Every structure is written in structure tokens, then in C-alpha cells.
Amino acid sequence: MTPQLVVFDFDGTLANLPVDWDGLRHALAQHFPSIDFVRINPGLVAVRDQLGGPALSEAYEILRRYEAAAIPAVEPIEATMTLLRRVRSGGSRVAVCSDNLKQTIVSGLRQLGLTTLVDVLIGKEDVRQYKPDPEGLLRLLDQLAVGPEEALFVGDGSRDEQAARAAGVRFLLVPPPPTVNRAGHTTAPRRTTNSDLRAGHTHGFHVL
């Protein structure tokens, strides 16, 4: 069955966004010296819980600057962009649910030429709990009146998979980048077609 809704993660799924994560951690730690930013998302949760909403807005502004600086160098992940175009042309609605800020997603989609193909966006500031919590996916399902059994989430990591499972949504793992074998030949997954999706076959991608 072709899914009514296909949701994509952004960074690592539709594109690679080369954010200076070490620089971001340093900037956040300087601004909020009482908070540990070894892991950014838990650090942001601590800012919200310990310092309040206005402080979280300040943290998001720092994050926005670092994400925006990476947009000119965003690199498309062609296999997933092809999948997005194909499921869209096959009649599925398309959404993005990402831990990036919404403006970053909008700018990235514009850079990739995908803006008109995406119906709804959920960014970091739209949820209280970040992935692997399913809040973002559940919001999309509710907003678009789609049941979890009618949706598919496409992502690149364990947090995406955990969010999908918690929401009761099928999950499609983005394949790793092409590799060079011992003979010097580049190997890449076969492109996924609409008939593959209808039949439940997604060559190169991994249904979990």
C-alpha cells in the first residue's frame, strides 16, 4: 500500500548540513556556563527546564546562526531526494520532521529546489520534546488527519527509528553513502520506484 504521508528527516536524510557543531557547543557553553552541552539536545532541554523559555529563545538564536552559516554549503543526498519526488508524484503527501530549526529547513529546501514538494514542516522549535520522542511525528499525523498505519518516516539514524516506532509509523532507513570496493568500483543502491513502495520493496533503503 502506498503511504498517504511520507515524512522525511532533513539533515543526514535529504541533505548533509555541515554545521560547525564544535563551534556551536562552545558558543552555547560560553553563553550558558552552568549548562553541559556535550550533547546539544539535552543541553537545550536543560536550558529550558533550568533557565526558562526566554533563555531557550536565546539558545535557539545561537543555533540559528550556526545552522544558517552552513546553508550555502548544504549537499543534497540524491537517493533520498529522488525518493521524495517519486512518492510525491505517486500521490503521497510529503512532510519534514527535523531537529533543525524551521527556518533552516525552509532555507535548505529552497537551496535544494524542494520547497513546492513539501506540504508541512515540523522544526525543533515546534516541539517540546526532541527526537527520539515521537511528538513531532504525532503532531504531523494529527495536523494532516493521517493514521500512523498510513504513514512512513524516512530517516538516517536510531533516534529517527525510535521516534517512528513510538508513533506507530513504518520507518525507512536511508542507505549509507556509496562505497568503493576492492576493485575500485563505486557501489550504490538501486533507485526506489513507486511500484517498490506499493509492493513494500525499497531497494537500497532498509525498512525497519
Buried (B, 14 or more C-beta within 10 A) or exposed (E): EBBBBBBBBBBBBBBBBBBEEEEBBEBBBEBBEEBEBEEBBEBBBBBBEEBEEEBBEBBBEBBBEBBBBBBEEBEBBEBBBBBBBBBBEBEBBBBBBBBBBBBBBBBBBEBBEBEEBBBBBBBBBBBEEBBBBBBBBBBBBEEBEBEBEBBBBBBBBEBBBBBBBBBBBBBBBBBEEEEEEEEEEEEEBEBBBBEBBEEEEBEBBBEB
